[in-house]
Amino acid sequence: MKCCKDDGMTILEVVIALTVLLIGVGFVAQSDSISYHYLAQQELRQQMVFFAAGSMEAGLEGESQDLKNGSMTSHYSSDVNIPNLPEGLTPFKVTVSAPGSSNVEMFNYRYNYDGQ
């Protein structure tokens, strides 16, 4: 004969426990997916910054052509308006764009040794 009602779990309690467990696993999987998404965006942004730095070096050496690397494109521009600029300095801008990401812009100055 059974004397206690606490001998085990009912089917309803098991179903509720499994539901709570699956909801928790779903939230963990979703947060993991979102963190990988933001990690990929951060890695693309870092690659864009390094590509812009390399394009900036090319601009300092006098190369003014646009560069392309995979899905990233670097655009060189000397149409930068900076007031009160000392003589002999030429400002320029490098803009790197990639699909699905905002542009990266870097500004720098180049010294004109020949006075032009």
The 8 nearest C-alpha neighbors of each residue, nearest first, counted from 0:
[[1, 2, 3, 4, 6, 5, 7, 8],
 [2, 0, 3, 4, 6, 5, 7, 8],
 [1, 3, 0, 4, 6, 5, 7, 8],
 [4, 2, 5, 1, 6, 0, 7, 8],
 [3, 5, 6, 2, 1, 7, 8, 9],
 [6, 4, 3, 7, 8, 2, 9, 1],
 [5, 7, 4, 3, 8, 1, 2, 9],
 [8, 6, 5, 9, 4, 10, 12, 3],
 [9, 7, 12, 10, 13, 6, 5, 11],
 [8, 10, 12, 11, 13, 7, 14, 6],
 [9, 11, 13, 12, 14, 8, 15, 7],
 [10, 12, 14, 9, 13, 15, 8, 16],
 [13, 11, 15, 9, 10, 14, 8, 16],
 [12, 14, 10, 16, 11, 15, 17, 9],
 [15, 13, 11, 17, 12, 16, 18, 10],
 [14, 16, 18, 12, 13, 17, 11, 19],
 [15, 17, 13, 19, 18, 14, 12, 20],
 [18, 16, 20, 14, 19, 15, 21, 13],
 [19, 17, 15, 21, 20, 16, 14, 22],
 [18, 20, 22, 16, 17, 21, 15, 23],
 [19, 21, 17, 23, 18, 22, 16, 24],
 [22, 20, 24, 18, 23, 19, 25, 17],
 [21, 23, 25, 19, 20, 24, 18, 26],
 [24, 22, 20, 26, 21, 25, 19, 27],
 [23, 25, 21, 27, 26, 22, 28, 20],
 [26, 24, 22, 28, 23, 27, 21, 29],
 [27, 25, 29, 23, 28, 24, 30, 22],
 [26, 28, 24, 30, 25, 29, 31, 23],
 [29, 27, 31, 25, 26, 30, 24, 32],
 [28, 30, 32, 26, 31, 27, 25, 33],
 [29, 31, 33, 27, 32, 28, 26, 34],
 [32, 30, 28, 34, 29, 33, 27, 35],
 [31, 33, 29, 35, 30, 34, 28, 36],
 [34, 32, 36, 30, 35, 31, 29, 37],
 [33, 35, 31, 37, 36, 32, 38, 30],
 [36, 34, 38, 32, 33, 37, 39, 31],
 [35, 37, 33, 39, 34, 38, 32, 40],
 [38, 36, 40, 34, 39, 35, 41, 33],
 [37, 39, 35, 41, 40, 36, 34, 42],
 [38, 40, 42, 36, 37, 41, 35, 43],
 [41, 39, 37, 43, 38, 42, 44, 36],
 [40, 42, 38, 44, 39, 43, 37, 45],
 [41, 43, 45, 39, 44, 40, 38, 46],
 [44, 42, 46, 40, 45, 41, 47, 39],
 [43, 45, 47, 41, 42, 46, 40, 48],
 [44, 46, 42, 48, 47, 43, 41, 49],
 [47, 45, 43, 49, 44, 48, 50, 42],
 [46, 48, 50, 44, 45, 49, 51, 43],
 [47, 49, 51, 45, 50, 46, 52, 44],
 [50, 48, 52, 46, 51, 47, 53, 45],
 [51, 49, 47, 53, 52, 48, 46, 54],
 [50, 52, 54, 48, 49, 53, 95, 55],
 [53, 51, 55, 49, 50, 54, 48, 56],
 [54, 52, 56, 50, 55, 51, 49, 57],
 [53, 55, 51, 57, 56, 52, 58, 50],
 [54, 56, 52, 58, 53, 57, 51, 59],
 [57, 55, 59, 53, 58, 54, 52, 60],
 [56, 58, 54, 60, 62, 55, 59, 53],
 [59, 57, 55, 62, 61, 60, 56, 63],
 [58, 60, 56, 61, 57, 109, 55, 62],
 [61, 59, 57, 58, 62, 56, 109, 55],
 [60, 62, 58, 59, 63, 57, 109, 56],
 [63, 61, 58, 57, 60, 64, 59, 54],
 [64, 62, 58, 75, 61, 65, 57, 76],
 [63, 65, 62, 75, 66, 74, 58, 73],
 [64, 66, 74, 73, 75, 63, 67, 72],
 [67, 65, 73, 72, 64, 74, 68, 54],
 [68, 66, 72, 71, 73, 69, 65, 70],
 [69, 67, 71, 70, 72, 66, 50, 73],
 [68, 70, 71, 67, 72, 97, 66, 98],
 [69, 71, 97, 68, 72, 98, 67, 96],
 [72, 70, 97, 68, 69, 96, 67, 95],
 [73, 71, 67, 96, 95, 66, 68, 74],
 [72, 74, 95, 66, 65, 94, 67, 93],
 [73, 75, 65, 94, 93, 95, 76, 72],
 [76, 74, 93, 63, 65, 92, 64, 73],
 [77, 75, 92, 78, 91, 93, 74, 79],
 [76, 78, 91, 79, 92, 90, 75, 89],
 [79, 77, 76, 80, 91, 92, 90, 75],
 [80, 78, 77, 91, 90, 81, 92, 76],
 [79, 81, 78, 82, 90, 77, 84, 91],
 [80, 82, 79, 84, 83, 90, 89, 78],
 [83, 81, 84, 80, 85, 79, 90, 86],
 [84, 82, 85, 81, 86, 80, 88, 90],
 [83, 85, 82, 81, 86, 88, 89, 87],
 [86, 84, 88, 83, 87, 89, 82, 110],
 [87, 85, 88, 84, 89, 114, 111, 110],
 [86, 88, 111, 110, 114, 85, 89, 112],
 [89, 87, 110, 109, 86, 108, 111, 85],
 [88, 90, 109, 108, 110, 87, 91, 111],
 [91, 89, 108, 107, 79, 109, 77, 88],
 [92, 90, 77, 107, 76, 106, 79, 108],
 [91, 93, 106, 76, 105, 75, 77, 107],
 [94, 92, 75, 105, 74, 104, 76, 55],
 [93, 95, 104, 74, 73, 103, 92, 96],
 [96, 94, 73, 103, 72, 102, 51, 74],
 [97, 95, 102, 72, 71, 94, 103, 73],
 [96, 98, 71, 100, 70, 99, 72, 95],
 [99, 97, 100, 96, 70, 71, 101, 102],
 [98, 100, 97, 101, 40, 96, 102, 43],
 [101, 99, 98, 97, 102, 96, 44, 40],
 [102, 100, 103, 96, 99, 97, 98, 44],
 [101, 103, 96, 95, 104, 100, 94, 97],
 [102, 104, 95, 94, 96, 48, 101, 105],
 [105, 103, 94, 93, 102, 95, 106, 92],
 [106, 104, 93, 92, 94, 103, 107, 51],
 [105, 107, 92, 91, 93, 104, 90, 108],
 [106, 108, 91, 90, 92, 105, 109, 55],
 [109, 107, 90, 89, 88, 91, 110, 106],
 [108, 110, 89, 88, 59, 90, 111, 107],
 [109, 111, 88, 87, 112, 89, 108, 59],
 [112, 110, 87, 114, 113, 115, 88, 109],
 [111, 113, 114, 110, 87, 115, 88, 109],
 [112, 114, 111, 115, 87, 110, 88, 109],
 [115, 113, 111, 112, 87, 86, 110, 88],
 [114, 113, 111, 87, 112, 89, 88, 110]]
